[in-house]
Amino acid sequence: MCLSKSCYRAISDPQFFHLHLHHSNQSNKQFLLQISDSPLTLQSLSFCHHQLLREVVTLEPQIPLLSSLWREIVGSCNGVLCLITSSQSIHYLGILNPSIKKLKLVLFPNLEDSFHLSHGIYRSVDGRPLRTENGFGFDSRTSDFKIVIIFQEIYSKRWRQVQVYSLRQNSWKVLSNVPNFLYHMDDPQVVVNGGAIYWFVIISDCLWILMFDFTDETFKEIKMPDCFDEELCEFDGLGEVKGKLSLLHFDINSSTDVSLELWMMEDSGWVRQFVVNVSQPDVPTCLAINDEVMLLSTHSNVGHILSCDLKTLELTDHEVEEHRPHAFTYTPSLALLGEEN
């Protein structure tokens, strides 16, 4: 970026950005593990012959604007992270490319009839508490990173408003065609192909998946496989495998035996890919999934994560220093956060 104007113009070209991203998706897919939020410190995880390769990436003090108040990573898409924080009464979102150390700060949008109380919590003028659900993705039609924020009443579950931020336009807008959903949204969430984000939701005590399309800016409900229990299992997980939505389900066969079922959304519907039996003292949780590896963690096995090779179905236990780690997929890119590409 600093070598010469001609080099800068080359990497700023949208076509170069997409070619580089395609190459990274083919050869450099990783996981990022958040190991500290003060300062914000990430650990890059990659796998080679079942060996876990680690590289610690401390984003402070290289990026001084990242204060010690950063609390949560909303999501990862095309080499860019979205973070959320609050400082006194000011609520911020950060759009960050760790590869080139660029950060874009965005003020959290306001609701006309509410005020901010604390991290992710608002109160409307009629006294009803509100919470926010945040998502981050990419509109491939306009090459634009976007953030979607859903304001929802905590007790009634009614949606008060949905706003979308466009990095290219550097502005928020209120969506007018949002249905009056009445259900509880639950983590985890996953972005598939950058263009759509998915959440678990509970509709009339049944588990569904909700999709938001960043290109059309519309919502869609997706039914779970017919064989799944209707109630939400806190150990189910969402992921992206081969550019498709994947669903990991944990079936507890006995006190010491757990089956991991991986399902993928095909054109014909849900298709089960494989089943892996895991003998663990506690049911593992899904941290992240990509084309090659699935990361798992267990409640009782603090300080360990499991990796499952999706080709050989081999499970490997790795020691980590983090308590209840949070991981997400990551592909390095040259996204310049709205400057050129």
Rosetta silent file (secondary structure, phi, psi, omega in degrees, C-alpha in Angstrom):
SEQUENCE: MCLSKSCYRAISDPQFFHLHLHHSNQSNKQFLLQISDSPLTLQSLSFCHHQLLREVVTLEPQIPLLSSLWREIVGSCNGVLCLITSSQSIHYLGILNPSIKKLKLVLFPNLEDSFHLSHGIYRSVDGRPLRTENGFGFDSRTSDFKIVIIFQEIYSKRWRQVQVYSLRQNSWKVLSNVPNFLYHMDDPQVVVNGGAIYWFVIISDCLWILMFDFTDETFKEIKMPDCFDEELCEFDGLGEVKGKLSLLHFDINSSTDVSLELWMMEDSGWVRQFVVNVSQPDVPTCLAINDEVMLLSTHSNVGHILSCDLKTLELTDHEVEEHRPHAFTYTPSLALLGEEN
SCORE:     score description
SCORE:     0.000 S_00000001
   1 L     0.000  -27.992 -177.284    0.000    0.000    0.000 S_00000001
   2 L  -106.162   -1.781 -173.632    2.919    2.373    0.648 S_00000001
   3 L   -68.188  -50.057  179.958    5.358    1.135   -1.985 S_00000001
   4 L  -162.962  163.754  178.476    4.165    3.252   -4.899 S_00000001
   5 H   -65.821  -35.834 -179.626    1.078    4.862   -6.398 S_00000001
   6 H   -67.427  -39.573  176.717    0.970    2.308   -9.194 S_00000001
   7 H   -65.551  -40.481  179.967    1.018   -0.607   -6.726 S_00000001
   8 H   -64.074  -40.982  177.757   -1.679    1.051   -4.670 S_00000001
   9 H   -63.095  -36.381 -178.149   -3.850    1.527   -7.768 S_00000001
  10 H   -65.033  -48.761 -177.447   -3.344   -2.137   -8.658 S_00000001
  11 H   -77.482  -14.015  177.425   -4.536   -3.538   -5.326 S_00000001
  12 H   -83.619  -11.712 -178.515   -7.322   -0.947   -5.162 S_00000001
  13 L   -69.395  131.567 -179.056   -8.882   -2.259   -8.353 S_00000001
  14 H   -56.895  -37.081 -179.500  -12.137   -4.187   -7.626 S_00000001
  15 H   -65.726  -39.791  177.982  -11.163   -6.972  -10.025 S_00000001
  16 H   -63.339  -41.715  178.267   -7.825   -7.454   -8.240 S_00000001
  17 H   -57.622  -47.497 -177.847   -9.657   -7.591   -4.881 S_00000001
  18 H   -68.841  -37.253  177.163  -11.997  -10.346   -6.123 S_00000001
  19 H   -65.132  -42.712  178.931   -9.171  -12.349   -7.733 S_00000001
  20 H   -65.011  -41.441  179.156   -7.122  -12.166   -4.535 S_00000001
  21 H   -64.132  -41.727  178.219  -10.132  -13.156   -2.435 S_00000001
  22 H   -61.039  -42.744  179.001  -10.852  -16.124   -4.713 S_00000001
  23 H   -63.158  -43.169  179.638   -7.222  -17.244   -4.387 S_00000001
  24 H   -63.433  -39.468  178.943   -7.364  -16.903   -0.574 S_00000001
  25 H   -62.880  -30.460 -179.781  -10.577  -18.922   -0.443 S_00000001
  26 H   -82.059  -28.005 -168.317   -8.841  -21.703   -2.329 S_00000001
  27 H  -130.083   -9.670 -169.580   -5.564  -21.736   -0.416 S_00000001
  28 L  -139.354   38.681  176.676   -5.657  -19.730    2.808 S_00000001
  29 L   -74.909  136.913 -176.319   -8.811  -20.444    4.800 S_00000001
  30 E  -135.852  177.242  164.892   -8.261  -20.064    8.521 S_00000001
  31 E  -117.489  146.339  170.539  -10.025  -19.764   11.832 S_00000001
  32 E  -112.707  132.114 -179.517   -9.681  -16.789   14.134 S_00000001
  33 E  -115.162  120.663  178.954   -9.953  -17.420   17.861 S_00000001
  34 E   -79.763  117.939 -176.704  -10.639  -14.458   20.138 S_00000001
  35 E  -111.399  -10.545  176.735   -8.357  -14.855   23.146 S_00000001
  36 E  -161.531  143.906  175.442   -8.622  -11.373   24.687 S_00000001
  37 E  -110.190   -0.893  178.944  -10.841   -8.317   24.349 S_00000001
  38 L  -149.442   90.633   -0.992   -8.607   -5.907   26.289 S_00000001
  39 L   -75.687  163.886  178.847   -6.528   -5.466   24.233 S_00000001
  40 E   -66.028  113.113 -176.319   -8.332   -7.105   21.337 S_00000001
  41 E  -128.897  128.877 -179.846   -6.162  -10.149   20.586 S_00000001
  42 E  -118.129  152.330  175.541   -6.902  -12.855   18.046 S_00000001
  43 E  -118.878  123.613  178.864   -5.212  -16.159   17.353 S_00000001
  44 E   -83.988  126.576 -178.866   -5.037  -17.391   13.773 S_00000001
  45 E  -115.743  128.578  172.893   -5.596  -21.151   13.514 S_00000001
  46 E  -137.593  160.166 -173.833   -4.776  -23.225   10.451 S_00000001
  47 E  -124.745  134.861  178.801   -4.371  -26.958   10.015 S_00000001
  48 E  -139.475  112.860 -178.737   -1.679  -28.900    8.212 S_00000001
  49 L    53.691   46.495  176.682   -1.639  -32.715    8.402 S_00000001
  50 L    68.907    5.691  177.188   -3.862  -32.589   11.504 S_00000001
  51 E   -95.935  136.248 -179.968   -1.410  -30.261   13.238 S_00000001
  52 E   -86.273  118.540  177.612   -2.750  -27.016   14.665 S_00000001
  53 E  -102.449  129.688 -174.021   -0.671  -24.014   13.538 S_00000001
  54 E  -121.399  144.993  173.209   -1.106  -20.876   15.612 S_00000001
  55 E  -144.610  118.417 -178.556   -0.204  -17.245   15.134 S_00000001
  56 E   -81.606  130.122 -179.896   -1.186  -14.630   17.702 S_00000001
  57 E  -119.884  104.939  177.141   -2.392  -11.357   16.212 S_00000001
  58 E   -94.627  118.655 -173.634   -2.617   -8.499   18.707 S_00000001
  59 L   -84.343  -14.585  168.836   -4.519   -5.632   17.118 S_00000001
  60 L  -107.070  146.279    0.948   -3.417   -3.119   19.747 S_00000001
  61 L   -91.608   14.822 -178.912   -1.322   -1.018   19.748 S_00000001
  62 L   -59.543  -33.047  177.823   -0.998   -1.268   15.951 S_00000001
  63 L  -117.354   92.485 -173.039   -4.494    0.235   15.690 S_00000001
  64 L   -60.184  -26.419 -177.524   -4.671    2.859   18.460 S_00000001
  65 L   -69.087  -14.411  176.858   -8.393    3.506   17.897 S_00000001
  66 L   -80.123   97.362 -178.135   -9.183    0.044   19.258 S_00000001
  67 L   -79.401  176.745 -179.799   -9.688    0.919   22.902 S_00000001
  68 L   -73.602    0.004 -176.658   -9.917   -1.542   25.753 S_00000001
  69 L   -91.945   -1.801  178.934  -13.725   -1.337   25.560 S_00000001
  70 E   -64.824  130.117 -170.050  -14.137   -3.569   22.496 S_00000001
  71 E  -119.150  -30.940 -167.636  -16.325   -6.438   23.638 S_00000001
  72 E  -147.188  140.065  171.606  -17.720   -8.535   20.841 S_00000001
  73 E   -97.150  117.421 -177.429  -16.991   -9.667   17.297 S_00000001
  74 E   -71.560  -45.367 -177.899  -20.242   -9.609   15.340 S_00000001
  75 E  -175.161  175.368 -179.527  -18.998  -11.568   12.345 S_00000001
  76 E  -134.150  134.408 -178.064  -16.388  -12.254    9.684 S_00000001
  77 E  -155.478  124.626  174.924  -16.845  -11.931    5.934 S_00000001
  78 L    51.696   42.312  176.487  -14.358  -11.771    3.014 S_00000001
  79 L    80.158    8.124 -178.110  -11.408  -11.007    5.286 S_00000001
  80 E  -121.549  138.496  178.524  -13.210   -8.234    7.184 S_00000001
  81 E  -106.663  150.057  172.086  -14.411   -8.307   10.792 S_00000001
  82 E  -117.559  126.483 -177.776  -17.293   -6.405   12.361 S_00000001
  83 E  -119.964  158.946 -179.850  -16.935   -5.478   16.032 S_00000001
  84 E  -135.501  143.986 -178.918  -19.268   -3.821   18.510 S_00000001
  85 E  -159.058  173.169  174.285  -18.553   -1.776   21.645 S_00000001
  86 E  -144.917  144.347  177.005  -19.834    1.053   23.779 S_00000001
  87 E  -130.711  108.527 -172.701  -18.137    3.940   25.538 S_00000001
  88 L    56.237 -117.496 -177.633  -20.316    5.613   28.147 S_00000001
  89 L   -99.155    5.433 -177.768  -23.520    6.437   26.222 S_00000001
  90 E  -101.632  128.436 -176.585  -21.964    6.162   22.733 S_00000001
  91 E  -109.157  128.062 -175.555  -22.409    2.883   20.866 S_00000001
  92 E  -122.707  153.125  164.494  -19.952    2.003   18.064 S_00000001
  93 E  -119.152  141.676  177.238  -19.472   -0.578   15.373 S_00000001
  94 E  -119.064  131.151  174.468  -16.026   -1.185   13.930 S_00000001
  95 E  -107.043  116.206 -166.556  -15.347   -2.612   10.463 S_00000001
  96 E  -128.905  132.424  168.636  -11.813   -3.997   10.531 S_00000001
  97 E  -107.073  101.647 -176.574   -9.472   -5.667    8.040 S_00000001
  98 L   -64.659  -27.387 -175.792   -6.768   -7.246   10.253 S_00000001
  99 L   -64.955  -37.446 -177.858   -4.565   -8.160    7.266 S_00000001
 100 L  -115.104    9.335  174.023   -3.896   -4.542    6.317 S_00000001
 101 L    56.565   45.794  176.146   -4.704   -2.991    9.736 S_00000001
 102 E  -112.412  138.667 -176.709   -7.512   -0.739    8.483 S_00000001
 103 E  -133.347  133.368  175.094  -10.455    0.236   10.690 S_00000001
 104 E  -118.273  120.951  178.811  -13.675    2.074    9.903 S_00000001
 105 E   -91.495  136.627 -178.516  -15.705    3.361   12.866 S_00000001
 106 E  -130.582  128.496  175.461  -19.491    3.543   12.528 S_00000001
 107 E   -70.136  136.084  177.330  -21.888    5.140   15.001 S_00000001
 108 L   -64.670  138.061 -177.162  -24.620    2.781   16.151 S_00000001
 109 L   -70.503  156.065  178.905  -28.009    3.880   14.738 S_00000001
 110 L  -103.908  153.773  166.897  -30.655    5.439   16.951 S_00000001
 111 L  -103.783  136.986 -175.307  -34.321    4.718   17.338 S_00000001
 112 L   -63.822  -29.406 -175.040  -36.453    7.845   17.602 S_00000001
 113 L  -109.209   29.182  179.975  -38.537    6.453   20.451 S_00000001
 114 E  -149.394  169.091  175.493  -35.800    4.826   22.558 S_00000001
 115 E  -140.693  153.876 -174.149  -32.515    5.497   24.330 S_00000001
 116 E   -79.453  132.251  177.511  -29.421    3.393   24.948 S_00000001
 117 E  -102.305  -55.319 -177.739  -29.004    1.827   28.397 S_00000001
 118 E  -154.232 -167.817 -175.028  -26.038   -0.544   28.171 S_00000001
 119 L   -56.655  107.021  175.810  -24.270   -2.966   25.845 S_00000001
 120 L    75.988    5.733 -177.246  -26.901   -4.020   23.318 S_00000001
 121 E  -120.109  133.322  177.902  -29.830   -2.961   25.503 S_00000001
 122 E  -127.015  164.986  173.091  -32.227   -0.067   24.842 S_00000001
 123 E  -132.933  128.667  179.744  -35.406    1.185   26.450 S_00000001
 124 E   -77.500  166.054 -178.266  -38.290    2.639   24.492 S_00000001
 125 L   -65.875  -22.732  176.626  -40.186    5.723   25.609 S_00000001
 126 L   -87.845   10.157  173.570  -43.104    3.497   26.643 S_00000001
 127 L    89.121    1.048 -177.454  -40.789    1.652   29.051 S_00000001
 128 L   -85.879  126.803  179.083  -40.318   -1.541   27.051 S_00000001
 129 E   -73.467  142.603  179.801  -36.745   -2.900   27.018 S_00000001
 130 E  -121.330  149.514  171.819  -35.225   -3.624   23.606 S_00000001
 131 E  -123.819  164.387  179.142  -32.312   -5.782   22.524 S_00000001
 132 E  -119.259  144.566  170.706  -30.378   -5.819   19.264 S_00000001
 133 E  -118.983  127.719 -171.284  -29.338   -8.668   17.003 S_00000001
 134 E  -116.730  145.042  176.675  -26.511   -7.789   14.619 S_00000001
 135 E  -140.853  153.250 -175.397  -25.311   -9.338   11.369 S_00000001
 136 E  -137.021  133.444 -179.277  -22.486   -8.608    8.933 S_00000001
 137 E  -162.590 -164.395 -170.570  -22.124   -9.634    5.286 S_00000001
 138 E  -135.860  132.361  175.260  -21.380   -8.681    1.698 S_00000001
 139 E   -95.437  103.764 -175.630  -23.530   -7.581   -1.220 S_00000001
 140 L   -69.940  -23.572 -178.766  -21.788   -9.112   -4.245 S_00000001
 141 L   -68.627  -34.458 -179.440  -23.950   -7.197   -6.702 S_00000001
 142 L  -114.173    4.368 -176.910  -22.575   -3.834   -5.547 S_00000001
 143 L    52.261   54.116 -172.091  -19.334   -5.082   -3.874 S_00000001
 144 E  -130.303  129.201  171.601  -20.530   -3.538   -0.626 S_00000001
 145 E   -79.543  138.671 -177.095  -20.081   -4.619    2.982 S_00000001
 146 E  -134.961  152.615  174.198  -23.293   -4.270    4.996 S_00000001
 147 E  -121.967  134.319  174.336  -24.455   -4.485    8.608 S_00000001
 148 E  -115.056  134.623  178.769  -28.006   -5.405    9.596 S_00000001
 149 E  -126.995  127.925  179.748  -29.353   -4.550   13.048 S_00000001
 150 E  -109.038  122.117  174.938  -32.666   -5.834   14.384 S_00000001
 151 E   -96.130  120.524 -173.788  -34.286   -3.975   17.287 S_00000001
 152 E  -131.332  137.088  174.757  -36.544   -6.393   19.164 S_00000001
 153 E   -68.644  131.950 -172.771  -38.680   -6.072   22.288 S_00000001
 154 L   -65.773  -45.139 -173.007  -37.243   -8.432   24.891 S_00000001
 155 L   -87.057  -41.355 -178.642  -40.485   -9.694   26.422 S_00000001
 156 L   -85.395  -16.365 -177.882  -42.965   -9.579   23.539 S_00000001
 157 L    68.130    7.095  179.909  -40.320  -10.553   20.909 S_00000001
 158 E   -73.856  138.877  176.974  -41.905   -8.036   18.531 S_00000001
 159 E   -80.302  124.308  177.772  -39.561   -6.413   16.042 S_00000001
 160 E   -85.893  -38.050 -176.156  -39.573   -2.632   16.417 S_00000001
 161 E  -168.047  153.234  172.907  -37.268   -1.828   13.505 S_00000001
 162 E  -127.791  128.649  178.338  -34.567   -3.180   11.167 S_00000001
 163 E  -122.915  147.313 -179.454  -31.761   -0.943    9.889 S_00000001
 164 E  -125.780  131.213  176.323  -29.054   -1.693    7.316 S_00000001
 165 E  -102.618  134.491  175.472  -25.694    0.072    7.031 S_00000001
 166 E  -109.262  122.049  177.392  -23.907    0.319    3.673 S_00000001
 167 L   -66.564  -38.748 -179.714  -20.146    0.828    3.780 S_00000001
 168 L   -63.433  -41.159  178.957  -20.159    2.110    0.201 S_00000001
 169 L   -86.329  -16.374 -176.763  -22.839    4.695    0.997 S_00000001
 170 L    52.824   48.847 -177.660  -21.560    5.230    4.564 S_00000001
 171 E  -157.009  158.997  176.033  -25.131    5.549    5.807 S_00000001
 172 E  -100.927  151.717  170.862  -27.978    3.731    7.585 S_00000001
 173 E  -142.456  151.702  179.403  -31.457    3.137    6.240 S_00000001
 174 E   -93.233  128.553  177.306  -34.630    1.698    7.770 S_00000001
 175 L   -76.596  133.453 -176.665  -36.133   -1.306    5.996 S_00000001
 176 L   -99.325  -15.373 -174.923  -39.811   -0.797    5.243 S_00000001
 177 L  -106.298   39.054 -176.593  -40.755   -4.300    4.079 S_00000001
 178 L   -93.174  125.875  176.273  -39.984   -6.188    7.302 S_00000001
 179 L   -64.333  158.380  179.488  -42.589   -8.694    8.520 S_00000001
 180 L   -85.879   76.057 -177.418  -43.800   -8.412   12.105 S_00000001
 181 L   -68.320  145.842  176.985  -41.850  -11.408   13.376 S_00000001
 182 E  -132.494   73.375  177.217  -42.700  -12.751   16.818 S_00000001
 183 L  -154.715  166.120 -178.340  -39.974  -15.161   17.794 S_00000001
 184 E   -90.400  131.998  176.685  -36.799  -15.515   19.766 S_00000001
 185 E   -97.830  141.136 -175.164  -33.471  -15.308   17.923 S_00000001
 186 E  -136.099  141.341  172.359  -30.605  -17.402   19.193 S_00000001
 187 E   -70.709  158.739    7.827  -26.895  -17.642   18.472 S_00000001
 188 E   -87.038  172.691  174.213  -24.901  -18.916   16.699 S_00000001
 189 E  -125.166  159.847  179.631  -25.092  -17.137   13.354 S_00000001
 190 E  -149.114  144.100  174.455  -23.183  -17.819   10.157 S_00000001
 191 E  -102.456  130.177 -179.462  -22.557  -16.023    6.874 S_00000001
 192 E  -112.810  124.965 -178.095  -22.636  -18.219    3.755 S_00000001
 193 L    56.054   20.681  179.486  -20.799  -17.062    0.610 S_00000001
 194 L    75.168  -24.590 -167.709  -20.726  -13.620    2.199 S_00000001
 195 L   -92.143  -10.643 -179.126  -24.156  -12.858    0.788 S_00000001
 196 E  -147.757  145.649  178.664  -26.568  -14.183    3.418 S_00000001
 197 E  -116.934  146.397 -174.938  -26.592  -14.572    7.184 S_00000001
 198 E  -128.211  140.141  174.245  -28.423  -17.267    9.100 S_00000001
 199 E  -128.606  155.131  163.264  -29.674  -17.493   12.702 S_00000001
 200 E   -77.679  139.343  174.299  -31.491  -20.094   14.741 S_00000001
 201 E  -137.572  155.341  177.051  -34.965  -18.855   15.693 S_00000001
 202 E  -111.578  118.995  179.383  -37.818  -20.324   17.716 S_00000001
 203 E  -117.978  114.783 -179.893  -41.262  -20.041   16.136 S_00000001
 204 L    51.936   48.074  177.470  -44.167  -21.339   18.237 S_00000001
 205 L    67.065   12.910  177.627  -41.751  -23.465   20.306 S_00000001
 206 E  -116.442  147.329 -177.674  -40.248  -25.015   17.148 S_00000001
 207 E   -86.635  128.274  175.684  -36.719  -24.526   15.837 S_00000001
 208 E  -130.773  177.188  172.278  -36.269  -22.833   12.438 S_00000001
 209 E  -120.558  132.705  177.862  -33.474  -21.001   10.612 S_00000001
 210 E  -106.236  132.445  179.308  -33.876  -17.357    9.598 S_00000001
 211 E  -114.359  138.682  170.074  -31.976  -16.000    6.575 S_00000001
 212 E  -119.362  122.930  179.789  -31.228  -12.381    5.693 S_00000001
 213 E   -90.785  119.228 -176.333  -30.092  -11.738    2.115 S_00000001
 214 L   -74.454  -19.557  178.316  -27.662   -8.796    1.976 S_00000001
 215 L   -80.968  -52.974 -179.631  -28.278   -8.215   -1.738 S_00000001
 216 L   -83.672  -16.171 -177.856  -32.085   -8.159   -1.745 S_00000001
 217 L    56.665   50.787  179.539  -32.253   -7.052    1.927 S_00000001
 218 E  -131.685  159.495  178.401  -35.055   -9.512    2.620 S_00000001
 219 E  -107.297  152.603  177.176  -35.741  -12.209    5.230 S_00000001
 220 E  -148.970  139.597  177.442  -36.707  -15.836    4.675 S_00000001
 221 E   -95.027  137.126 -179.002  -37.589  -18.683    7.041 S_00000001
 222 E  -122.294  129.129 -179.492  -35.996  -22.127    6.472 S_00000001
 223 E   -77.880  146.224  176.305  -37.381  -25.325    7.970 S_00000001
 224 L   -76.130  163.221  173.731  -35.096  -27.732    9.814 S_00000001
 225 L   -54.909  145.547 -173.735  -34.678  -31.356    8.658 S_00000001
 226 L   -61.811  -28.472 -175.918  -37.768  -33.396    9.501 S_00000001
 227 L   -80.739   -6.334 -177.726  -35.868  -35.786   11.771 S_00000001
 228 L   -76.131  150.727  172.698  -34.677  -33.011   14.108 S_00000001
 229 L   -63.576  147.689 -178.569  -36.235  -32.446   17.495 S_00000001
 230 L   -71.332  -29.981 -177.985  -38.648  -29.541   17.488 S_00000001
 231 L   -83.409  150.035  179.795  -37.030  -27.942   20.531 S_00000001
 232 L   -67.404  129.735  172.191  -33.778  -26.019   20.253 S_00000001
 233 L   -99.431  123.652 -174.332  -30.693  -27.963   21.241 S_00000001
 234 L   -66.625   -7.309 -178.127  -28.085  -25.607   22.632 S_00000001
 235 L  -102.246   -2.069  175.768  -25.357  -27.727   21.045 S_00000001
 236 L   -67.090  154.852 -178.597  -26.539  -27.452   17.437 S_00000001
 237 E  -142.725  152.699  176.146  -24.303  -25.384   15.154 S_00000001
 238 E  -111.603  151.851  178.798  -24.404  -23.591   11.814 S_00000001
 239 E  -162.203 -179.138  176.129  -21.573  -23.325    9.311 S_00000001
 240 E  -121.989  122.712  177.164  -20.526  -22.991    5.683 S_00000001
 241 E  -129.301  122.747  179.807  -19.181  -25.998    3.799 S_00000001
 242 L    54.017   39.895  176.909  -18.357  -25.779    0.076 S_00000001
 243 L    73.965   12.682 -178.621  -20.285  -22.524   -0.199 S_00000001
 244 E  -124.423  154.173  177.234  -23.470  -24.050    1.217 S_00000001
 245 E   -66.455  130.441  177.762  -25.302  -23.742    4.513 S_00000001
 246 E  -121.093  152.998 -176.450  -24.378  -26.598    6.846 S_00000001
 247 E  -133.252  124.694  178.784  -26.031  -27.737   10.039 S_00000001
 248 E  -106.059  125.906 -178.361  -24.332  -29.708   12.802 S_00000001
 249 E  -121.874  136.985 -179.796  -26.578  -31.701   15.109 S_00000001
 250 E  -107.196  122.031  178.979  -25.541  -33.514   18.280 S_00000001
 251 E  -111.997  114.839 -177.444  -27.447  -36.665   19.174 S_00000001
 252 E   -84.839  107.051 -178.558  -26.763  -37.932   22.706 S_00000001
 253 L   -82.839  -36.922  179.627  -26.915  -41.722   22.526 S_00000001
 254 L  -154.877 -174.420 -178.268  -25.714  -42.427   26.073 S_00000001
 255 L   -68.403  -18.167 -177.497  -23.870  -40.789   28.933 S_00000001
 256 L  -124.956    1.821 -175.245  -20.539  -41.328   27.144 S_00000001
 257 L  -127.257  126.546 -179.583  -21.439  -41.477   23.442 S_00000001
 258 E  -128.218  133.249  176.948  -22.386  -38.529   21.237 S_00000001
 259 E  -101.844  131.950  175.295  -23.119  -38.614   17.492 S_00000001
 260 E  -102.639  118.836  178.976  -22.240  -35.611   15.345 S_00000001
 261 E  -109.880  125.937  176.557  -24.432  -35.327   12.255 S_00000001
 262 E  -105.983  123.361  178.097  -23.468  -32.890    9.488 S_00000001
 263 E  -114.707  148.863  176.689  -26.258  -31.797    7.136 S_00000001
 264 E  -128.541  143.812  178.635  -25.962  -29.566    4.051 S_00000001
 265 E   -84.810  107.433  176.400  -28.612  -27.527    2.268 S_00000001
 266 E   -99.575  175.375  178.565  -28.771  -28.742   -1.338 S_00000001
 267 L   -59.609  -31.356 -178.971  -31.140  -27.632   -4.096 S_00000001
 268 L   -85.508   -6.194 -178.119  -33.385  -30.568   -3.188 S_00000001
 269 E   123.537 -163.551 -178.236  -33.373  -29.743    0.524 S_00000001
 270 E   -71.836  134.730  178.058  -31.407  -30.956    3.554 S_00000001
 271 E  -130.517  127.014  177.984  -29.036  -33.889    2.922 S_00000001
 272 E   -77.199  130.105 -176.121  -27.137  -35.687    5.689 S_00000001
 273 E   -93.182  -46.850 -179.248  -23.432  -35.948    4.844 S_00000001
 274 E  -163.507  169.085  175.338  -21.957  -38.082    7.635 S_00000001
 275 E  -131.217  132.026  177.188  -22.152  -39.159   11.262 S_00000001
 276 E  -122.409  130.937  176.870  -19.187  -39.200   13.670 S_00000001
 277 E   -91.465  132.164 -178.242  -19.311  -40.831   17.096 S_00000001
 278 E  -125.714  125.408  174.730  -17.505  -38.968   19.871 S_00000001
 279 L   -98.004  102.649 -175.933  -16.836  -40.381   23.321 S_00000001
 280 L  -134.006  151.671  176.780  -16.572  -37.309   25.512 S_00000001
 281 L   -68.919  -16.925  179.016  -17.322  -36.537   29.173 S_00000001
 282 L  -147.616  155.845 -177.376  -19.555  -33.689   27.979 S_00000001
 283 L   -69.314  128.760  179.716  -21.415  -32.780   24.799 S_00000001
 284 E   -74.233  156.841  173.342  -19.216  -30.631   22.519 S_00000001
 285 E  -110.753  150.434  179.963  -20.349  -27.295   21.118 S_00000001
 286 E   -84.193  123.477  176.443  -19.722  -26.163   17.570 S_00000001
 287 E   -91.486  -47.203 -178.500  -17.283  -23.257   17.319 S_00000001
 288 E  -168.037  154.443  177.995  -16.917  -22.966   13.533 S_00000001
 289 E  -135.880  138.485  166.565  -17.057  -25.021   10.330 S_00000001
 290 L  -134.837 -165.546 -173.444  -15.431  -24.546    6.946 S_00000001
 291 L   -61.476  -28.334 -169.961  -14.802  -26.746    3.899 S_00000001
 292 L  -113.284  -35.770 -169.757  -12.055  -28.799    5.539 S_00000001
 293 E  -134.369  146.908  173.613  -12.197  -28.616    9.322 S_00000001
 294 E  -119.598  130.412  178.708  -14.789  -28.350   12.061 S_00000001
 295 E  -101.427  135.152 -179.643  -13.857  -26.864   15.444 S_00000001
 296 E  -130.997  159.350  175.222  -15.580  -28.103   18.600 S_00000001
 297 E  -140.999  157.903  176.798  -15.307  -27.379   22.299 S_00000001
 298 E  -123.038  149.337 -178.888  -16.613  -29.093   25.438 S_00000001
 299 L   -66.285  -44.201 -174.993  -17.942  -27.557   28.637 S_00000001
 300 L   -81.451  -22.923 -177.022  -16.060  -29.838   30.990 S_00000001
 301 L   -94.398   61.995 -177.232  -12.872  -29.974   28.942 S_00000001
 302 L   -64.712  136.045 -179.107  -11.855  -26.362   29.562 S_00000001
 303 L    91.258   10.262  179.011   -8.672  -25.418   27.740 S_00000001
 304 E  -134.256  145.717  167.355   -9.219  -27.826   24.860 S_00000001
 305 E  -128.677  150.899  177.994  -10.750  -27.650   21.412 S_00000001
 306 E  -105.636  143.264  171.638  -11.415  -30.535   19.054 S_00000001
 307 E  -118.115  137.635  178.058  -10.826  -30.460   15.319 S_00000001
 308 E  -118.972  117.216  176.233  -12.621  -32.804   12.942 S_00000001
 309 E   -73.214  117.119 -174.679  -11.138  -33.348    9.476 S_00000001
 310 L   -72.730  -10.891  176.637  -14.192  -33.392    7.201 S_00000001
 311 L   -89.618  -45.603 -177.453  -12.406  -35.625    4.659 S_00000001
 312 L   -98.138  -13.134 -175.914  -11.076  -38.339    6.965 S_00000001
 313 L    61.715   25.199  177.980  -13.519  -37.700    9.880 S_00000001
 314 L   -83.815  133.354  178.669  -10.519  -37.878   12.198 S_00000001
 315 E  -101.232  134.607  178.601  -10.900  -36.087   15.540 S_00000001
 316 E  -130.635  136.765  179.884   -7.899  -34.403   17.193 S_00000001
 317 E   -97.847  130.946 -179.233   -7.755  -32.777   20.630 S_00000001
 318 E  -123.382  138.883  175.040   -5.759  -29.533   20.931 S_00000001
 319 E   -84.987  134.302  173.616   -4.788  -27.646   24.055 S_00000001
 320 L  -133.551  161.565 -177.042   -5.548  -23.924   24.098 S_00000001
 321 L   -88.523   -9.936 -170.027   -5.207  -21.320   26.819 S_00000001
 322 L   -83.955  146.000  172.966   -8.643  -19.780   26.363 S_00000001
 323 L   -94.414  121.143 -177.381  -11.638  -20.355   28.606 S_00000001
 324 L    50.971   65.681 -175.437  -14.730  -21.048   26.472 S_00000001
 325 L   -66.004  154.435  175.661  -13.113  -19.901   23.230 S_00000001
 326 E  -121.314  123.916 -176.054  -15.069  -18.251   20.420 S_00000001
 327 E  -125.364  157.131  176.716  -13.939  -19.001   16.877 S_00000001
 328 E  -153.436  155.786 -179.097  -15.037  -17.982   13.397 S_00000001
 329 E   -74.899  151.374 -174.707  -13.869  -18.626    9.849 S_00000001
 330 E  -152.548  136.635  174.643  -11.577  -16.099    8.225 S_00000001
 331 L  -128.884  116.043 -179.874   -9.980  -15.600    4.797 S_00000001
 332 L   -57.254  140.383  179.961   -7.362  -12.819    4.431 S_00000001
 333 L  -145.280  176.004  178.427   -8.259  -10.193    1.820 S_00000001
 334 L  -110.569   29.472  178.404   -7.299   -6.753    0.545 S_00000001
 335 L   -61.445  124.581 -174.900  -10.669   -5.088    1.184 S_00000001
 336 L   -95.320   11.561  172.416   -9.938   -1.380    1.614 S_00000001
 337 L    58.887   50.898  170.480  -13.181   -0.641    3.492 S_00000001
 338 L    92.231   -4.550 -177.667  -14.875    1.680    1.077 S_00000001
 339 L   -73.453  -54.335  177.419  -11.889    3.660   -0.183 S_00000001
 340 L  -127.286  -61.191 -174.203  -11.674    2.135   -3.671 S_00000001
 341 L   -87.356    0.000    0.000  -12.744   -1.485   -3.916 S_00000001
